[in-house]
Amino acid sequence: MSKKPVLTDMDGVGPKLEEKLVAAGFKTVAKVSKSDPAKLANKIEGLSESRATDIISSAKKIMPKTPKAKKAEPKKEASKKAPAKKKVEKKAKKTPAKKVKKKAKPKKDIHARDKLIDQRLLRIAKEKRRKQPRFRHEQAHRWTRVSDSWRKLRGIDNATREKRKGRIAMVSTGYRKPKAVRGMHPSRFIEVLVYRPADFEELNPEVHAIRIGATVGMRKRQAILQKAEAMSLRVLNPGAPESISEEDLFSELDMEAD
């Protein structure tokens, strides 16, 4: 890395946690990388040991690697024997080898939408999604009639709502992804909801993708699809293809009969 890493470069460290680390005496990334997870968790309030382990491993990754110093070779002792007479040999003239020009590697084309998205936020969102548990209804395992879909917990004495040990995971703000990439389509296009062809006249096909509204009829849907194809815009829910009219069908049958 060209620049010296700072505390916020570590995964999972924001401005608030940075203040806590500085207050606890961890002012540099190097000091965090050399610390023990248990000691780090004890010094900072609200920090678990597993999260401290992740922060320390992230600090070790972004630390610049120092080149290893070469070991000095021991000097050879001069032999006491008299040096033998060197035989003079005719050296064969070497033909100079032709220098082979290395082909320059083609530069990778950075997509327009990737320039607008912070890649660090995408990595954080991916890691959070990997660790996120499956949120189910509290009684889904008990009753067949209860669906798996999550419902807000109610009740003053609910053990799951109080986050007691041995209960299912509850939806909370700690599982949220960064706001800039929250709800982004897996294709990394910015999703835009449209209801008519005039809604996406100024959109960029390299950045945006359109989703047709649920209340749009078939005739207007076909007009939207035709315009999107002309503009090279991606449609996330194109639906069924355009149906063949009866007149076209009978005209094709007449041509086959002839």
N, C-alpha and C positions, 0 to 999 in steps of 0.2 A: 504493500500500500504506500502511496506517495505521501499522504497526510497521516499525521499521528492520530490513531483512533481515540474517540471520546466515548464516554459512558453510554450515550444514547445510540451509538452504533451497534450495541449488543441487542440481540433479539429479546423482546419482552421488557425492555427498560425504557420508560417514558420520563417526562420531566419530574413527576412526583417521586418515582423511585430513585431517580438521579439525586434529588435533594436528600433523600434518606441515606443513600450510599455515601455522599459527601459528608453528611453529619456524623456517620459512623466511622469515618476515617478512610474510606475507600474512594480516593479522589482520582485515581487513574485506572485504566483498563488492565495494566500490568499487575497492579496490586490485587485486583479482583481475580485475575487468572491464577495467582499463586495462593489464594485463600482456600480455606477448608469449607465445604458446604454447610456443615453443622454450625461452625462458628459464625458464618455469614448469616445464617437463618436466625441465630440467637441475638445477634447485634441489631438486626433490622426487624422492626415490629410488622407483623402481618405477612412475613415472607416464609413460605414453607421450605423444607429441606430439598424437596424434589425440584422446586422452581429455582432454588439457589444453585443446584447442580447444573440445570440448563443454562443459567446465566454464566456460570464459570466456564462451561464448555464452549459457549458462544464467545466469551472473551479470549479463550485460547485460540479459536479459529481466526479471529480478526487481528491477532497480534502479529506484527511483522517478523518474519524469520531472519535471525542473524546468521551470517555465513560462518561456517566452522573454520577455525584457524588451523592451518596446516602444521603438522608436527615437524619439528626441525630434525633433519636426518643427521645421525652421528657421523662425525668426520672419520674418514678411513685413515688408519695409521700408515705412515710412509714405510714402505718395505726397506729393510736394511741392505738387501741385495742390490748389486749394481745393475742399472738398467741395461737390458739386452739391446743389441743393435737392431734397429728397425729396418725391415726389408722394404725397399722402395718398390712399390708396385704401380704399374700404369693403370690409372683409373680410367674406366670406360666413360666416354662422354654420354651423359644422360640427355635424352631428347626431352625438351620441355613439354610437359603435359598441357593439353588444351584445357583452359578453364571453362567449365560447364556453367552456364548461367542458370541460376535457380528461377523457376517460374514463380512469379508473385502470386500469393494466395488471393483468391477473389474475396473482396470484402463482403461481409454478411449484410444483406439488406435489412435494416431495422424497420419493422412495420410502423405505419403512422400511429396506430392505436397504442403500440408498445411505448412510444415516446411520451404519451400522455399518462401512462400508468407507472406508478412507482413500483419497481420490481421487488423492493424490500417488503412492501406492504402485501404483495401477493404471496411471498414466502411465509410471512407471519400468518396470513389467513389460511394457507394450506396446512401449516403446522397445527393451528387451532382446530381446524376441521378434522384433522387426524385424531386429535385427543378428545374431541367432543363425544360424549356418550349418546346413546339412543334415548330420547325422551318419550316415555310411554305414559298412558293413563295409570293412575295409582292402583286401580283395581282390575286392570286388564288381564293380569295373570290369574285372577281369581274367578272372574265371571265371564262366560262366553258372550253374553249380551253386551259387554262393555268393549268398545273399540280401542285400538291401540293409540289413537290420536291423543295428543297432549291436551289436557284441560287444566285450567287454573285451579290450584288447591284452595279450599275454603275450610273454615272451622277453626275455632280458637285453640283447640287441643290437638290439631292434626300434627302427627309426629314427622311426616315428610315435610310439611311446611316449615317446621322448626329445625329441619336438616339434622335429624338425629341419626346416629350410627346404624348402618344396616338397612337404610331405606333407599328408595330409588333416587336417581339424580333429578334435581329440580331445575327448571329453566331459570337462569339468572344472568345478570349483565356481564359476568366474568367470561362467559362463552362467546361474547360478541366479537365479530371481526372488525378490522379497521374500517372507519366510515367511508373512506374513499373507494374501497373495493367491495363494500357490503352489497349483496344482492346482484353482483355483476354476473352476466351470462358466462357459462363455461368457455365459450368461444372468445371471450375477452372483448366482445363488441359492446358498445353502449346501447342498451335497449331503449327504443322509443315506441310508445303506443300511438297508433294512427287509426283514424276513422274515415278518412277520405284522401284522395290522391294529393290534395293541396297541402296536407299536413307534413309532407316530407320533401318539399321542393328544395330546401336549403341544407339537406343532410349530406354528410360526407360518406361515400360507400366504403372507405377504408377504415372508418371509425365507428359508424353507426349501423345498427341492424333494427329492422322494424318488426313490430308485432301487431297484427290486425286485431281490432277490438272484437269482443264476443258478440256485440249487437249489430255488427255490420252484415248486411244482406249479401246474397250470392252475386248479384249484378255489380254492386259496388266493390265487392271483393275481387272480381275479375279485373275491374278497372285498376285497382291498386296493384295487383300482381303484374299487369302489363306495364304499368309505369315503373314499378320497381325493377323489372327485368331490363327496361330501357336504360335506367340509371345505374344498373349493376349493383343494386342494393340487396342485401340478404334479408329474406323473409323467414322469421322464426316459426311461424305457424301458417304455411301456405294452404293447408287443407286439401280437399279433393280437387282433382283437375277439372277443367272446364268441360261440362257435359255437352254431348253432340246433339244438336237440334234435330227435330224430325225431318225437316226439309232437306238438310244435308245428308241424313241417313238414307232417305228415299232416292235422292239424286245419285248417290254412290251405288245403290242397288240397281238402278236403271242402267248405269254405265256398265256394270258387270254383265247384265243381261244382254246388252247390245254386243 
